[in-house]
Structure formats: C-alpha cells, structure tokens
Amino acid sequence: MLFILATVLSIFISQSLYLPEARAYFGLEFFLGFQQDGFYLQLFPENVKTLSLVLHTPWLLHVQRFLLQLALVNLGLGLFNLLPIPPLDGFHVVNDIMFKGRIHMGGQIFRYMHIALLILLFTTNFVGDWITKAIYGVQGFILPVLLRLFQAG
C-alpha cells in the first residue's frame, strides 16, 4: 500500500517538477519507471546539472527522490516477504492455501530455515535476482495504470 501511495505522490509531484516540454517529450514513465534512464538520473545528486535542463521546480527533486526510493524499498520488502520460505509470510500463505495448513514446523526447524535463508542470501544472487525481476514486473504493470488513471501519462 505504501508503494502505491508513494508512486501516486510521485506522479503528482512530477506535474510540477518537470517542464511541460520534458513531460511531453519523454513522458512521465521515463522519469518514474524503475528500469528507465530518467529514474536513474534523478536518484543521484551528481546528475543535477543534466536534470536542470528539464526541471521546472528543482527543489522538488529531493522529495521525488525520497518518494521513489520509498516506493522501491517498500515494494522490494513486500515481495521478499512473499517468498514461500519459512519463516517468511509467503510460506504461511502457501501452507494455508495449498496444503490447508498441514505443514507444521517447530521452532527449531524455523531457526534452521532462517539460517539457511541467510546463507542463501549471502552466498547467491538467486533471491536478489528474483526480487529485482518481480519489482520491475510489478512496477512496470502498476505505473502505466496509475498514469492513465490520473491522466498524467
């Protein structure tokens, strides 16, 4: 929910942040889409000179950065929590829906699974790659819908 709220606020701020010509030429998805060059340009302070050519209200860039990173982190944490690995909530959802709650694990097994998850996170890119693809997919689906809904695209 926080992801949606931060994205909607970013859309509204973008109306004042960028020059109308820049919004018309690039489109707001260029600046708000997590996989777009405009998104990366506005995240880093060293790009302020480049961005100053398209900014109408430069001080709003700081608010925009905060909202975009809030949306990104919130979506990433939410998707991570949905992984069907104990002790994450995704495991409980899968257990309740697919197995009707028949998988019962004691505290000891949950601790071992927690350690296994940490080892998986620290030694491979599997979880990070999956979450990155999921973030891009979810945001790539929701952003155009919100842009159309608020007639900002």
N, C-alpha and C positions, 0 to 999 in steps of 0.2 A: 504494500500500500504506500509506503514511503517512497518507493521507486516511482510510482505513478505521480504522486504529489510533486516530487522534485522535478520530474520530467515536464509536468504541466506548468509549473512555475518557470522552468527554463524556457518554455515556449513563449510565455507571456513576456518574460524579460527580453527575449530575443527581438521582440517587436520594437523595443526602444534601444536595444544595444547596437544593432547593426543598421547601417544606412539602408534606406529603401531600395536603392540600386543594387546593393550587395545581396539583399534578401531576394530580389527579383532574379538576379543573375545566377547566384549559387543555389538558392533555396535553403530553407531552414534545416532541412535534413543534412546538408553539408556541414553545418555547424554543430548539430545536435546528435548526429548518428555516431555511435561509438567506433565504427570502422571507417569513418570519413576523415580526410585530411584536416578539415576545418575544426573538427573536435580536438585533434591533437595539437593544432596550432594554438588554440586558446587555453590549453592546460598549462603551458609552460611560459613563465614570465619573459624568457629571452625572445619570445616571438611577438612582443608588444609592438615593435616598430612595424613589422609586417602587417599585423592586425589593425594598426592605427588607420590604415587606408580605408578600412571598411566599417570602422566603429563610429557610431553616432553619439553614444554616451559611454565613454571609455571606463568610467568608474564602475559601471555595472558589470564589467568583465570579471571583477573579483567575486561578485555574487553569483554570476553564471558559473565560474569555476567551481565554487563551493557546491552548488546545486548539482552540477554534472557529476562531480566526484561522489557526492552523497548518493545519487541515483545508482552509479556504477557499483559502489561498495555494498549498498543495500541489496541490490539485485544479486550480486555475487554471493553474499552471505545467505540469502534466502535459497538460492539454488544449491549451494553447498549443503545446507541443512536438509534438503530434499533427497540427498544421496541415500540409497537403500542399504546403508551400512550401519550396524549398531555402533554406537549409541545414538546416532542422529535420528531426527524425527522421520526422515524418509523410510527408515527401517520399520518404524511403528506403523506408518501408513500402509506399506506393502504387507506387513504381517497381518494387519487388521482387515485389509481389503481382499488380498489374495489367499491368505491362509486362515482367515477367520479367527485370528488371534491364537493359533495353535502353537506358535513358536514361543516357548518360554525360556528365557535365559536368566541365569542367576547373576548376581553382582560380580562374581569372579570372571565369568565369561565376558561380561560387558567391559570389565577393566582390560582384559586381554585384547578384545576387539578395538578398544580405544588406543592401546599401544600399537596394534597392527595398523590402524588408520594413520597414526602419527608417523610410523615408519614409511608407509606408502606415500604420505605427503612429502616427507623429507628426502626420499630416495628416487622418486619418479616424477614425471610430469603428467601422469595419467589423469589425475584429478584436476589439476590446473588446466590442462588442455580441454577436458570435458566441460569444465565450468566456463572457460573462455568462449567455446563454441555455443554453449547454452545462453550465455549473456548476449552474445551477438544476435543469436536467433530470436530471443525474446524481445530485446530492444528493437531489432530490425522489424519485428512484426507490430509492436505496440506504437512506436514513434510515428509511422505514417498514419495510423488510425487516429492518434491524438491530434496530429497536424490537420487532418481532414475534419475532425470533429470541431476543432477550434478555428477552422478556416484559416490556418496560418501557413499551409504548405503552398 
